[in-house]
Amino acid sequence: MTNSKNGSVILYTTPTCPDCRAVKQWFATEGVAFEERDLSDPQIAEEAKARTGVRVAPIVIIEGQVFYGTFADQKPRLAEALKLTGTAQG
């Protein structure tokens, strides 16, 4: 799934990750369409490792830019990459 306003967004998650849920909820609130990929699948985990060099969750890729770390750490950078205004704080 892509969002014409924000380009292609891929979100790598795990089912038990609270930061993954937070990113998904925030994307939903902001109207950001994304493709979710489940890191609990070994093939998806290898794909993410090959693409990003990390084994963490969540990982967000926006038009080739890679973001990872806690949701709080990612949120301001994601908002900037997605060109969202007024949402980087809070």
C-alpha positions, 0 to 999 in steps of 0.5 A: 500500500502506498500513500500518494501524499507521503510516498511508499512507507514500509513498517516492520513490526513484531506482534508483541512490540509496544513501539510497533503498536504506537507507530501503527496507531500514530500512522492511522491517526495521521492518515499515513498508509503503510505496508506492514511486514511481520518480523516474526517471519524468519524470511521477513526478518532476514529481508529487514536485516539485509535492507537495514542492517539492524534486527530491531522493531519497529523499523520504518522505511520511507522512500529509502530512508530507514528509521528505527528505535523507540517510537518516541525517538522515531516520531520527530524524524518520521514526521519530518520525512512524511512532511507532517506539520504540527505532529512531531511533538507530544 
